[in-house]
Amino acid sequence: MSIKKILNSLEKSWERDDILLKIKNGFNTDRIINEFIKNNEIQIKELNTLLRPEDIDLLNQVEQLSTCESKLINKIKGLNYLENNEKDHIINGQKILPSSRFSFDSISSFMINWSNKVVVIALITISAIALSKQAWT
């Protein structure tokens, strides 16, 4: 089977409306992904055997695009949260912003912004250690 046929088949299996409905019904995203992989295991394995290095580069770029879109959504939600929060805290014509308010959005934003960097630094460190061990033996 060609890559194009496999991708079309996988795309039909990943109906965004169905996925959104599952999320609205309380399905965990990991569960959704695991079910998709289980239901499409043969196509996914075949796809992996047909991928070339330039295809993997393209997949990495698509992943970065998805990460960028996710960050944008979080920023927009954060802006909406701040606007609503500012509206609620006006006393005598002055805005009162809670300085010590703890927000899970801030943790989420921090993790999204820094998790990729931490992973890359960890991988570089592990590679450097492995290379230095090989050099000393």
Residue pairs with C-beta under 8 A, 6 or more apart in sequence:
1 43
1 46
2 50
3 47
3 50
3 51
3 55
6 43
6 46
6 47
6 50
7 47
9 40
9 43
10 40
10 43
10 44
10 47
13 36
13 39
13 40
14 36
19 32
22 32
23 29
23 32
37 44
51 59
67 112
67 116
70 112
71 112
71 113
74 105
74 108
74 109
74 112
75 109
77 105
78 105
78 109
81 103
81 105
85 97
85 98
86 95
86 97
89 95
89 96
89 97
89 98
90 96
